[in-house]
């Protein structure tokens, strides 16, 4: 069943002028990154309200930072998988390409993706809670927990979006600009259960009247009925197959 769909997806991509890609936790999980939701997910082991809310951080910044420090240390050992590389390869061959990821790691960048935004922030960045400036700090473990701003001495926080917070403004703006300026030929949504309404909204609205929506996931999702092509399997297996014709 997949074989025919993969062939079709390949044809669609080969004639696509503009491509919009949405990725989620499943794409990172194949690189060994712990996922938050689902079986064995981090949120089964720890209540997200104790580490991923502004209230938790205000109450106990050291506890929150120890948890993020451990996530960062774990990520240092993760490398991009064939799905990340396939998307970077696709980007090099499609002039009009934009990737929006829900992942906070930088595995897409490591694989060579360039035109992308992180809707839920970046775990390798710290942000000053007073000045609201953010910068990259790849040290893991961090030498001081909780870390403080070298400029003003205020607490630093991970530059990720927590529960109850507004999603990354810059990522929203860049996504909406990309989608407003063109009618997208192909939308790929990979490795996400698409629980967030804005993800569903963008995936559906971006394809316009003629675009093709390709979903890649190991299992059926709430989004599957809206997909033109629903490919079952790991993105690290499926994506390299559908971009095979791109050198
Ligand atoms: Zn500061």
Boltz pocket constraint, residues with backbone or C-beta under 6 A from the ligand:
constraints:
  - pocket:
      binder: B
      contacts: [[A, 128], [A, 129], [A, 130], [A, 131], [A, 149], [A, 150], [A, 151], [A, 152], [A, 153], [A, 154]]
      max_distance: 6.0
